[in-house]
Amino acid sequence: MLEISELLDLSKTIAAPLFEGKTYPWEVLADISDFIVKLGNTLPEDEYEKRGENIWIARDAKIFPSAYIGAPCIIDHGAELRHCALIRGSAIVGKNCVIGNSVELKNVVLFDNVQTPHYNYVGDSILGYKSHMGAGSITSNVKSDKTLVVVKSPEGEIETGRKKFGAILGDCVEVGCNSVLNPGTVLGRGVSIYPISSVRGVVPENGIYKDKDNIVIRK
């Protein structure tokens, strides 16, 4: 359940070619920046406005005056960046996404219709189609001891080779308010996380995470 095809619908992102030839979604994290520049230079000028160096914004996207957008970045059709949203760079924001008040993004791919509406931090992460992060929920992308991140799956540990890796959210994941997704967390499609949770490891598809010892599968 950790492979790209089992977690993400690649028809729901402008970044589908980024995932070609990869097995696990976190393998794309090192390539996001270069991919943005390559893709951005092919985007039609009548649909996307280039602002500054290597920032492309769909002409129907809504960008609040107080939002900050760092390069490289692509913001797709219908997306909305609200008051004081901060994009530090290396970010792909999908169609109809909502990046809310004081939300910070860095080195991420947000598939279409993702919502990070209130005080979220999302770094070195992939958020699948229609995934939603409740107010104050964040991805923690560096271990406290600064060692390389390992994905702890039911089949054993998988080395990622990355010092910075936050979380992978499959399609239609719901993360409860004020939850922390610890480094290397992978949430399968349709997972729900209870509010004020500290999550690590893998939560299987359609799982309801109440706490680390109480995960039930939605019928």
N, C-alpha and C positions, 0 to 999 in steps of 0.2 A: 504493500500500500504506500510505499515511499517514492515510487517512480512518478515521473511527470504525468504520464498518461492516467495514472490512478488518482491524481490530485487536482489536475488543472485542465480546463477546457481551453485549448489554445486558439479556438475560433473567437474567443472573447478578449483578445488583446492585440494591439498593433505590434506587439513585440514577439509574435509567434516565431519568427525566424531565429531569434536569440536562443531558443530552446532546442533547435535542431541539432541532432547528434549528441545530445546530453541524455543521461539516464536519470539523475536526481536533480530537482529544481535548484538546489543551492549551488550547483556547478556553474550557473550562469552569473553568479554575483560578481565574479572577477571581470566579466566582459560587458557589464551594463554600460559603462561610460563610453567605450569605443563604439558599441552598437548604436547608441543614441546619435553620435556624430555621423556615423555612416547612414543611418536611416533618415535622420533629419535633413540631410542634403538631398534626399530624393522626394521629400514631401512637396505636394503641389502648392505653389505660392498663393493660389486663389483660395485655398482652404486653411493654410497655416501661415502665420506671420512669424518671421524670424526677428527676434529681439536681441540685440547685442550679439555676442559670440556663442553659437551653439545652444541657443534657446529657441524652441519652436512652440508656438501656442496656436491652437485652433482658433479661428476667427469667431466662432460662436461660443468659446469658453468665457466664463465670467470670472474676472480677476479683480478682487478688491484692491483699492489703492494702497493699502497698508501691507499687502502680501509681498514677500521677498522670494525671488526665484533665482537660484544660482545655476550656473552651467556645469555640465550639459544637462538639458532637460527637454522632454517632450510632454506637452499637455494636450490631450486629445479632445475631440468634439464634446461639447456639452458639459465639460468638467467645471467645477466651481471651487475657487480658492478664496476662502473667507478672511475675515479680519485677522491680521498678524500671522497668517500662515507662513511657515518658513520652509523653503526647499533649499537644502544645502548643496544640491547638485547630484548628478548621476541618478535621476529619477524619471521614470515613465509613469505618467498619470493617465489612466485609461478613460474611455468615454463615460460621461455622466458621473464621474467620481466626485465625491465631496471631501475637500480638505478644509477642515474647520478652524475655528478660533485657536490660535497659538499651537497648532499642530506642526510638528517638525518631521521632515522626511529626508533620508540620506541613503543613497545607493539602494534603491528599491524599484520593483516593478509592481504597480497596482493595476490589476486587470480591470475590465470595464465594470462600472456600477459599484465600485468599492466605496465604502464610507468610513472615513476617519474624522468624525465631526467635532470632537471636543478634547483638547488638551492631550493628544496622543503623541508618542514618539515612536516612529517606525524607521529602523535602520538596518541595512544589510538583510533585507527580508523580501519575500514574495507574498503578495496578498491576492488570492484567487477571486474569480468572478463573484460579485455580490457579497463578498465577505464584509463584515462590519465589526468595528472596534468600539466598544462602549466608552463613555467618557472616562478619561484618565487612564485607560489601559495602554500599556507600552510593550515594545519588544526590547529586551535587554540583550545587547549584541556582543558583549565582551565578558568572559569569565573573570571572577574576582582574582584568580591567580594568574590571569593572562595567558594560560596555556591554550593550545588549539582546541577548537570546539569539536565535540563528538556527538553524533546522533545516537541516542540510546533506544534502540528498537527492540521489540520482542524477540527478534532473531539474533540479537547481539549488537555490539557497538560498531558504528560506521564512522571511520575517520573522514573528516571533511577537509583537513589541511588548512583550515581558515582560523585566524585569530578572531576575526569579526564575522559573526553570523547570528542573526536574531532568530527569526521564525519563518516557517512556511505555513501559510493558511490555505487549505484547499478551498474549492468553490463553496459558497454559501455558509461559511463559518460565522458564528456569532461569539464574540468575546465580551464577557460581562465587564461592567464598570470597575475601574481601579484594579484590574488584573495585570499581572506581570507574566509575560512569556519569556522564560529564561533561555539563554543561548542554546541553539540547536533544537528548539521545540518544533515539532511537526504535527499539525492538526489536519486530520482527514476531512474529506468532504462532509458537509452537514454537521460538523461538530458544534456543540454549544458549551461554553465555559461559564460556570457560575461566577457572579461578581466576587471581587476581592480574593481571587485565586492566585496562587503561585504555581505555574505550570512548567514542567520540564519533561523531556522525552517525547513519546509518540502517543497521541490519542487517536484511536481508530475511527474510521468513517462512521458518521451518525452517532458518535459517542456523546454522552452528556457528562461533563466533568464536574462533579460536585466537590471532590477533593482527591488527593492522590490515591486514596484507598477506596474510593467510591466513584467508579466510572461505569455507567450503564449505557447500553446500546438502545437507541430509539427504535421502537417497533415500526 
